[in-house]
Amino acid sequence: MESKWGEIRDIAQNDIRSLIESEKSYGDSWKRRGGTGAFMMLARKFDRIEQQSEKCNYDVFTAASTFTGEEGLLDDIGDLRRYLLLVEHHIRYTQIIPTREEIVHALQSIESQEETTGDGPTDPLDTARG
């Protein structure tokens, strides 16, 4: 079992080296379009994994042995994992995350504004019933 954890440690360390090298060339281009762009980047990587897996009846292990090389499934899995690390790091260490109290206050302000203006959320069924 120790060997598995050593192998996982090696994968993580290789990811760090790869991220350092990529940043030299690309900088923070992965987040240039903000959080929505970062989400779409993650979705595209997962879409590639899904496309390859679909061709193998969604058996990711068979897909990994079928689609090999630089454009293979394992390459896409690694890319997705590294992008997830970048996104998690950004959220944990560089993005200001509001406290629970700040969220409650913001929600109360929205509710108060809706009561004042009458611009509350509408029920889609009310619109459909018309």
Helices and strands as residue ranges (DSSP letters): H 2-26, G 29-31, H 34-54, H 60-66, H 73-89, I 90-94, H 100-117, H 124-129
